[in-house]
Amino acid sequence: MASVSLAATGALTGEGCEGAARGAGATGWAQESSESGSMTKADTGERMAGRGCHRGRGLRYRPRTMLTRRDLLAGVGASVALGAVSAGCDDTSTPMADSGAPPVDGGPPIDMVDFLHGVASGDPLPDRVILWTRVTPRMGVMGTATVRWETSSTPDFATVTGSGTFVTTAARDYTVKVDVAGLTAGTTYYYRFSVGSTRSPVGRTRTAPSGSVDRLRFAVVSCSSFAHGYFHAYRDLAERADLDAVVHLGDYIYEFQNYLYGNVRTYDPPTAVVTLSDYRRRYAHYRRDADLRAAHQQHPFIAIWDDHEFANNAWRDGADNHFPKTEGMWSVRKAAAMQAYFEWMPIREQPDGRIWRRFAFGNLVDLMMLDTRVWGRSMQEVEPSNNPSRALLGADQEQWLLSNVSSTTARWKVIGQQVQIGPIRPDLNADGWEGYPVARTRFLQALATMRSSNVAVLTGDIHSSWAMDIAIDPFTPSAYNPTTGAGSLGVEFITPAITSPGDHPDAVLATLLSQNPHLRWGDPGLRGFYILDCTPERLQASWYLLPAGSIEQRERQRTAFASAWSTLHEANRLSPGGEPAAPRANPPALAPAEPA
């Protein structure tokens, strides 16, 4: 019988000020003190509108040539960390002690709730996995709801392998999240929830393997702007039965109001999200999308946030898209965004809002997921300096990462994170690792010193596809040789956006490749994902992209194979991957689309 422990955050008291509607206007940039509201540079007006400016990757900088990536704002603020607590139990979960939930004294009438937001799972370990759903009262009012969960080895639930109950309330937005333990490593499970006779769709998940592992397959995704189009790539993933997990590198939601950034579909709420209620509504809106629900239904997600789960170009103590005069203290908004994320995402929570964590997939892969966004990041600089105090990860996270890289015995050291570590000329990405040159050099020099092989970095954020070698200085021939790979410390695979727009026109691709010797392949703007196929001999990333313009079409569109690149065991450099790795033979059955 499986056991369960509660994975939940408590209720957060107090919400920030409602955000004012963004207006069109000035094209300059401003910096503000998010806590006090005082100005540190001249305020040139309101948010930029109608310019496609908020891409979430860089901020305004002085380009080396006339070719630029985008034109953004910069800002400052202050932060708070949100705590998370877990409590164990046998097979019935209860609200955490400080959640503010009333005792179980009834609930909605049987059959008076719906599972409108589907089911999800995540953070697989060899013996446990997070299961998630949300109940919606049909009458709009509900005190408590006791939700039953069940697991099975088959989609028809002929044999129930585990069960329990979870009591949810408005304090956690009626979300349900259980950490089901006592599972078998490397095994597919089916799960479902029910209230009375009302059942959720059946979900499908998989635990991480242990011991000797000969193959793993992950889908790697990021950046799903609802306003820019339809989530066809998520639907493609839902139809793949042979994935071990979906790795989501952030920008799962976007915080903007309608028509500021994208106009294919509209948001709920229609204004920018600032308060806890706003963020909850935005997640609920996303999870009504059938394609996203289908992807969650079929695969466990391993997710991290980027900036748009908070506000554009967020950092530890502020964001360029946060305006304290109209939106209140950044610390309150940041805490609200964290709480909504933990409520709505199938993530195993840790203290103080920390999401950097490690997943072991037997002896084949150690996956280390980072927070380059709001844990330790210093404010972005338009002209990045060599100030050694400027941090991207923070000292504790950086030490944790280097310790794991040096101590792991897994064949492949895979780092999942948000922003690109390799530079792409002629631009300067001040929001990426290049904007923190001392921190970037320190990390890469540590890799070189420990002579760590088989490092692969998975990156999202920049809405385009790239495969590149990682070198401390890829532009100096004595430091990096693209022909032999000398000087390369590992490889970086950058996944495209699900829908968010790319930067570069196709016409400049040849120029970018010629100016960046470490850049082996790229696509500047098509949407999609890549499949990371892992064996003891090699890692292969195979990109699957949608045709241009297809995300704006409601009718089903499908991705197609575009390119594959590999890194061989101990090569620490890229090689052309040829054809994509074949899917697994006879994978476990997908979950049925309707409640079983």
C-alpha positions in Angstrom: 0.0 0.0 0.0 1.4 3.4 -0.9 1.7 6.0 1.8 1.3 9.8 1.4 2.7 12.9 3.0 1.3 16.4 2.6 3.2 18.8 0.3 1.6 22.2 0.8 2.2 25.8 1.5 0.2 27.7 4.1 -2.1 30.5 3.5 -0.4 33.8 2.9 -2.0 36.8 4.6 -2.2 40.0 2.8 -2.1 40.8 -0.9 -0.3 43.6 -2.8 -2.0 46.6 -4.3 -4.0 46.1 -7.5 -2.0 46.9 -10.6 -3.0 49.8 -12.7 -3.8 49.2 -16.4 -0.6 49.5 -18.5 -0.7 52.3 -20.9 1.1 53.0 -24.1 3.6 55.8 -23.9 7.3 56.4 -23.3 10.0 54.4 -24.9 12.7 55.1 -22.3 13.6 53.0 -19.3 13.2 53.6 -15.6 14.6 52.2 -12.4 12.5 52.3 -9.2 12.9 51.2 -5.6 10.2 48.6 -5.2 9.9 48.9 -1.5 9.8 52.6 -1.1 8.5 53.7 -4.5 11.2 56.3 -4.7 12.8 56.9 -8.1 16.5 56.3 -8.7 16.4 57.4 -12.3 14.0 59.6 -14.2 10.7 57.9 -14.7 10.1 58.2 -18.4 6.4 57.2 -18.2 4.4 54.0 -18.2 5.0 50.5 -19.4 5.9 50.0 -23.0 3.0 48.7 -25.0 2.5 47.4 -28.6 6.2 46.9 -29.1 6.7 43.2 -28.4 9.2 44.3 -25.8 8.7 42.0 -22.8 10.5 38.8 -23.9 11.8 37.8 -20.5 15.4 37.2 -21.6 17.4 40.4 -21.7 17.0 44.0 -20.9 18.0 47.1 -22.7 21.7 47.3 -23.4 24.1 49.0 -25.8 24.5 46.7 -28.8 27.9 46.0 -30.3 26.3 46.5 -33.7 23.0 47.7 -35.0 21.6 44.2 -34.6 19.8 43.9 -31.3 17.6 41.2 -29.7 15.1 43.3 -27.9 14.5 46.6 -26.1 13.5 46.3 -22.4 13.2 48.1 -19.1 15.2 47.6 -15.9 14.2 47.8 -12.3 14.9 47.1 -8.6 12.9 46.0 -5.6 13.0 43.9 -2.4 12.2 40.3 -1.6 10.7 37.8 0.8 11.0 34.1 0.9 8.0 31.9 1.3 8.2 29.0 3.6 6.8 25.5 2.9 6.1 22.8 5.4 5.4 19.0 4.9 3.7 16.7 7.3 3.7 12.9 7.1 0.8 10.5 7.6 -0.1 7.0 6.7 -2.6 7.0 3.9 -4.8 10.0 4.6 -3.5 13.5 4.2 -4.7 16.5 6.2 -4.2 20.2 5.9 -0.9 21.4 7.4 -1.2 22.8 10.9 -0.8 26.4 10.1 -2.8 26.5 6.9 -5.8 28.2 8.5 -8.1 25.4 7.2 -11.1 24.6 9.4 -11.6 21.2 10.8 -13.3 18.6 8.6 -17.0 19.1 9.4 -18.7 18.4 6.1 -18.1 19.9 2.7 -19.9 20.3 -0.6 -22.8 18.0 -1.4 -21.7 14.9 -3.3 -21.5 15.6 -7.1 -21.4 19.3 -6.5 -17.7 19.8 -7.6 -15.9 19.4 -10.9 -12.3 18.7 -11.9 -12.1 21.5 -14.4 -8.3 21.9 -14.3 -7.4 18.3 -14.9 -4.7 16.3 -13.1 -0.9 16.5 -12.9 2.1 14.8 -11.4 5.7 15.8 -10.9 9.1 15.6 -9.2 9.5 11.8 -9.6 11.8 10.0 -7.2 12.5 6.3 -7.2 9.9 5.7 -4.4 7.5 8.6 -4.7 5.9 11.2 -6.9 3.7 14.3 -6.4 0.1 14.0 -7.6 -2.1 17.1 -8.1 -5.6 18.3 -9.0 -8.0 21.0 -8.1 -11.7 20.8 -7.2 -14.1 23.5 -8.4 -17.4 24.0 -6.5 -20.3 24.1 -9.0 -22.2 26.6 -6.9 -19.2 28.8 -6.4 -19.1 28.4 -2.6 -17.5 25.7 -0.6 -16.0 25.3 2.8 -13.9 22.2 2.8 -13.7 19.3 0.3 -12.4 15.8 1.2 -10.8 14.5 -2.0 -10.0 10.8 -2.4 -6.9 9.7 -4.5 -6.1 6.3 -5.9 -3.2 4.7 -7.7 -3.1 1.7 -9.9 -0.8 -0.3 -12.2 -3.3 -0.3 -15.0 -5.5 2.5 -16.5 -8.7 0.6 -15.8 -7.9 0.5 -12.0 -8.6 -3.2 -11.9 -6.3 -3.3 -8.8 -5.9 -0.2 -6.6 -2.3 -0.1 -5.3 -2.7 3.0 -3.1 -5.3 5.4 -1.8 -6.0 8.1 0.7 -7.8 11.4 1.2 -6.8 15.0 1.2 -8.8 17.9 2.7 -8.6 21.1 0.7 -10.0 24.6 1.4 -10.0 28.1 0.0 -6.7 28.7 2.0 -4.9 26.8 -0.8 -7.3 27.7 -3.6 -8.9 24.2 -3.4 -5.8 22.6 -4.9 -4.9 19.1 -3.9 -1.3 18.0 -3.8 -0.1 14.7 -2.2 3.4 13.1 -2.1 2.6 9.5 -2.7 5.4 7.2 -1.3 6.1 3.5 -1.2 6.2 3.2 -5.0 8.4 1.0 -7.1 11.3 2.6 -9.0 11.1 3.0 -12.8 7.4 2.1 -12.9 4.4 3.7 -14.6 1.4 4.3 -12.4 -2.1 5.6 -13.1 -3.9 7.8 -10.6 -7.3 9.5 -10.2 -9.2 11.7 -7.7 -12.8 11.7 -6.7 -15.3 13.6 -4.5 -18.4 11.4 -4.0 -19.1 9.8 -7.4 -17.5 12.6 -9.3 -14.1 11.5 -10.7 -11.2 13.3 -12.3 -9.6 12.2 -15.5 -7.1 9.4 -15.0 -3.6 10.6 -14.9 -0.4 8.7 -15.8 3.0 9.1 -14.1 6.3 7.4 -13.7 8.8 7.1 -10.9 12.5 7.6 -11.5 14.6 4.5 -12.0 17.3 3.3 -9.6 20.4 1.3 -10.0 21.7 0.5 -13.5 19.8 2.4 -16.2 20.4 2.0 -20.0 18.1 4.7 -21.4 16.1 7.8 -20.4 14.0 10.2 -22.5 12.9 13.7 -21.4 11.0 16.4 -23.2 12.4 19.9 -22.5 10.1 22.9 -22.9 9.8 26.5 -21.8 8.0 29.8 -22.4 4.3 29.4 -23.1 2.7 32.8 -23.8 -1.0 32.1 -23.9 -1.6 35.4 -25.7 0.6 34.4 -28.6 -1.2 31.3 -29.7 -2.2 27.7 -29.2 -0.3 25.0 -27.3 0.1 22.5 -30.1 3.5 21.4 -28.8 2.1 20.4 -25.5 -0.5 18.2 -27.3 2.3 16.5 -29.2 4.0 15.7 -26.0 0.8 14.3 -24.6 0.7 11.8 -27.5 4.2 10.5 -26.8 4.1 7.5 -24.6 7.8 6.9 -24.0 8.9 9.9 -22.0 10.3 9.6 -18.4 9.4 13.2 -17.6 8.8 16.7 -19.1 11.4 19.2 -17.9 9.9 22.7 -17.9 12.5 25.5 -17.6 10.1 28.3 -16.7 7.8 31.0 -18.1 5.0 28.5 -17.6 2.7 31.5 -17.3 3.0 35.2 -18.3 2.0 38.0 -16.1 1.0 40.6 -18.7 -2.4 42.1 -19.3 -4.3 41.6 -22.6 -2.8 42.9 -25.8 0.5 44.2 -24.3 2.4 41.1 -25.5 0.5 39.0 -28.0 -3.0 39.2 -29.3 -4.0 35.8 -30.5 -5.8 34.8 -27.3 -6.8 36.8 -24.2 -6.1 36.2 -20.6 -8.0 35.9 -17.4 -7.7 38.1 -15.5 -7.5 40.7 -18.3 -5.3 42.9 -16.3 -1.7 42.2 -15.3 -1.4 39.8 -12.4 -0.1 41.4 -9.1 -2.0 39.9 -6.2 -2.4 36.4 -4.9 -5.9 36.3 -6.3 -4.5 37.5 -9.7 -1.8 34.8 -9.9 -4.3 32.1 -8.9 -6.7 33.2 -11.6 -3.9 33.2 -14.2 -2.8 29.6 -13.4 -6.5 28.5 -13.4 -6.9 30.1 -16.8 -3.8 28.3 -18.2 -5.0 25.0 -16.8 -8.3 25.2 -18.6 -6.3 24.8 -21.9 -6.9 21.3 -23.1 -3.5 20.8 -24.7 -1.6 21.8 -21.5 -4.0 19.6 -19.4 -3.3 16.7 -21.7 0.5 17.0 -21.3 0.2 17.1 -17.5 -2.2 14.2 -17.6 0.2 11.9 -19.4 3.7 12.8 -17.9 5.3 13.9 -14.7 6.7 17.4 -14.9 10.0 18.6 -13.3 9.5 22.3 -13.3 11.3 25.5 -12.3 10.2 29.1 -12.5 11.7 31.9 -14.6 10.8 35.6 -14.5 7.2 35.6 -15.9 5.9 33.5 -13.0 6.7 36.7 -11.1 7.2 39.7 -13.5 9.4 40.4 -16.5 13.2 40.4 -15.8 12.7 39.6 -12.1 15.6 39.4 -9.8 15.9 38.8 -6.0 14.7 42.2 -4.9 12.6 43.5 -7.8 11.6 43.3 -11.5 11.5 45.7 -14.4 7.8 45.0 -14.7 7.0 45.9 -11.1 5.9 49.4 -10.3 5.6 49.9 -6.5 3.7 53.2 -6.8 0.7 51.4 -8.3 1.5 47.7 -7.4 2.7 47.8 -3.8 5.8 46.2 -2.3 7.7 43.7 -4.4 8.2 41.5 -1.4 4.4 41.0 -1.2 4.0 40.3 -4.9 6.9 37.9 -4.9 5.5 35.9 -2.0 2.1 35.8 -3.7 3.6 34.6 -6.9 5.5 31.9 -5.1 2.4 30.7 -3.1 0.3 30.4 -6.3 3.1 28.5 -8.0 3.4 26.0 -5.2 -0.4 25.6 -5.0 -0.8 25.0 -8.8 2.3 23.2 -9.8 3.2 19.5 -9.0 6.4 20.4 -7.3 7.8 19.1 -4.0 8.3 22.1 -1.8 11.3 23.0 0.3 11.8 25.7 3.0 12.0 29.4 2.2 10.8 29.2 -1.4 13.8 27.2 -2.6 13.3 25.3 -5.8 16.8 24.3 -6.7 16.9 20.5 -6.2 18.4 17.3 -7.6 16.9 14.2 -9.2 18.8 11.0 -9.5 17.9 8.7 -12.4 19.9 5.7 -11.4 23.5 5.6 -12.5 22.8 7.3 -15.8 21.7 10.9 -15.1 21.8 13.4 -12.2 19.5 16.3 -13.0 20.2 19.4 -11.1 17.5 22.1 -11.4 18.5 25.7 -10.6 16.9 29.0 -9.7 18.8 31.6 -11.6 16.0 34.1 -11.3 14.9 35.1 -7.7 17.0 33.2 -5.2 20.3 34.9 -5.4 20.3 37.1 -8.5 21.6 40.6 -8.3 19.9 43.3 -10.4 20.6 43.2 -14.1 22.9 46.0 -15.4 22.6 47.6 -18.8 26.4 47.5 -19.0 27.4 44.4 -16.9 30.4 45.1 -14.6 33.1 42.9 -13.2 32.0 43.5 -9.7 32.6 40.2 -7.9 29.7 40.7 -5.5 27.2 40.5 -8.3 25.5 37.0 -8.2 23.3 34.9 -10.4 22.8 31.9 -8.2 23.8 33.2 -4.8 26.7 31.7 -2.8 24.7 28.8 -1.2 23.1 27.6 -4.5 26.4 27.9 -6.3 28.2 25.8 -3.7 25.4 23.3 -3.8 25.7 23.0 -7.6 29.4 22.6 -7.6 29.3 20.0 -4.8 26.8 17.9 -6.7 28.7 18.1 -9.9 31.9 17.1 -8.2 30.4 14.3 -6.1 27.9 12.6 -8.4 28.7 9.1 -9.8 26.1 9.3 -12.5 27.4 9.1 -16.1 25.8 12.4 -17.1 25.6 15.7 -15.1 22.6 17.5 -16.5 21.8 21.0 -15.3 18.3 22.4 -15.9 18.2 26.2 -15.7 16.6 29.3 -17.2 19.1 31.6 -19.0 21.8 30.9 -21.5 25.3 30.3 -20.3 26.9 30.6 -23.7 27.2 34.1 -25.3 25.8 34.8 -28.8 27.4 37.7 -30.6 27.0 40.5 -31.6 24.5 41.0 -28.8 25.0 41.1 -25.1 22.4 39.2 -23.1 22.5 41.2 -19.9 19.8 38.9 -18.4 21.8 35.7 -19.0 25.0 34.4 -17.5 26.9 36.8 -19.7 25.4 39.7 -17.7 27.2 38.3 -14.7 30.7 37.8 -16.0 32.5 37.1 -12.7 29.9 34.5 -11.6 30.0 32.8 -15.0 33.8 32.7 -15.2 34.0 31.4 -11.6 31.5 28.6 -12.3 33.2 27.5 -15.5 36.7 27.7 -14.0 35.5 25.4 -11.2 34.3 22.9 -13.8 37.7 23.1 -15.5 39.6 22.7 -12.2 37.6 19.6 -11.1 38.0 18.2 -14.6 34.4 17.2 -14.7 33.2 15.5 -17.8 29.8 14.9 -19.3 28.2 18.2 -18.3 25.1 19.2 -20.2 23.2 22.4 -19.6 19.5 22.6 -20.5 18.3 26.2 -21.1 15.1 27.9 -22.0 14.1 31.6 -21.8 15.3 33.0 -25.2 12.5 31.6 -27.4 14.8 30.0 -29.9 16.7 26.7 -30.5 20.5 26.5 -30.2 23.2 23.8 -29.7 26.5 25.1 -28.6 29.8 24.1 -26.8 30.4 25.7 -23.5 33.8 27.5 -23.2 35.1 30.1 -20.9 36.1 32.3 -23.8 34.8 30.8 -27.1 36.0 33.8 -29.2 39.7 33.4 -28.5 41.3 30.7 -30.6 43.9 29.8 -28.0 41.1 29.2 -25.4 38.7 27.3 -27.6 39.1 25.3 -30.8 35.8 24.5 -32.6 37.4 21.9 -34.8 38.9 19.8 -32.0 36.7 20.9 -29.2 39.7 21.8 -27.1 38.6 24.2 -24.4 35.0 23.1 -24.3 33.8 22.2 -20.8 30.4 20.8 -21.8 27.4 21.4 -24.0 24.3 23.6 -23.9 21.0 22.6 -25.5 18.5 25.6 -25.7 14.9 24.7 -26.1 12.5 26.9 -28.1 9.3 28.4 -26.8 6.0 26.7 -26.8 4.4 29.9 -28.2 6.5 32.9 -27.2 8.0 34.8 -30.1 11.7 34.5 -31.2 14.1 37.4 -31.7 16.1 36.9 -34.8 14.8 36.7 -38.4 16.0 33.7 -40.4 18.1 36.0 -42.6 20.6 36.7 -39.8 21.1 33.0 -38.9 24.2 32.6 -41.1 25.7 35.7 -39.6 25.2 34.4 -36.1 26.7 31.1 -36.9 29.7 32.7 -38.6 30.4 35.0 -35.6 30.0 32.4 -32.9 32.4 29.5 -33.4 31.0 27.6 -30.4 27.5 27.8 -31.9 26.9 24.6 -33.9 23.3 24.9 -34.9 20.3 27.1 -34.4 16.8 28.1 -35.3 15.9 31.7 -34.4 12.2 31.6 -33.9 10.2 28.4 -34.6 8.3 27.0 -31.6 8.4 23.5 -30.3 10.6 21.5 -27.9 13.4 19.0 -27.9 13.7 15.4 -26.8 16.8 14.6 -24.7 17.6 10.9 -25.2 20.2 9.6 -22.7 22.3 6.5 -23.0 25.7 5.6 -21.4 27.3 6.3 -24.8 25.8 9.7 -25.6 23.2 12.4 -24.9 21.2 13.4 -28.0 18.9 16.4 -28.2 16.4 16.2 -31.1 14.4 19.4 -31.9 10.8 19.2 -33.1 9.5 22.4 -34.4 6.2 23.8 -35.6 5.8 25.5 -39.0 5.9 29.3 -39.1 2.5 30.8 -38.2 1.0 27.6 -37.0 0.6 28.5 -33.3 -1.9 31.1 -34.4 -4.1 28.4 -35.9 -6.7 26.8 -33.6 -6.8 23.7 -35.8 -4.4 21.0 -34.7 -0.8 21.6 -35.9 2.1 19.1 -35.5 5.8 19.4 -34.8 8.3 17.9 -37.2 11.9 16.8 -36.7 14.3 19.7 -37.4 17.8 18.7 -36.2 19.7 16.5 -33.7 23.0 17.1 -31.9 24.8 14.8 -29.5 27.7 14.8 -27.0 29.6 11.5 -26.6 30.8 10.1 -23.4 33.7 12.3 -22.1 33.9 14.3 -25.4 32.6 17.5 -23.7 31.7 18.9 -27.1 28.9 18.6 -29.7 28.7 16.3 -32.7 26.0 16.2 -35.4 23.4 13.8 -34.1 22.0 12.6 -37.4 18.6 11.1 -37.2 16.6 11.3 -33.9 16.8 8.4 -31.6 14.0 5.9 -32.1 11.1 5.9 -29.6 11.0 3.2 -27.0 9.3 0.0 -28.1 6.0 -0.9 -26.4 5.8 1.9 -23.8 3.1 1.8 -21.1 -0.4 2.8 -22.3 -1.4 6.4 -22.2 -4.1 7.3 -19.8 -7.7 7.5 -21.2 -8.9 11.0 -22.0 -12.2 10.6 -20.1 -12.8 9.7 -16.4 -12.5 5.9 -15.9 
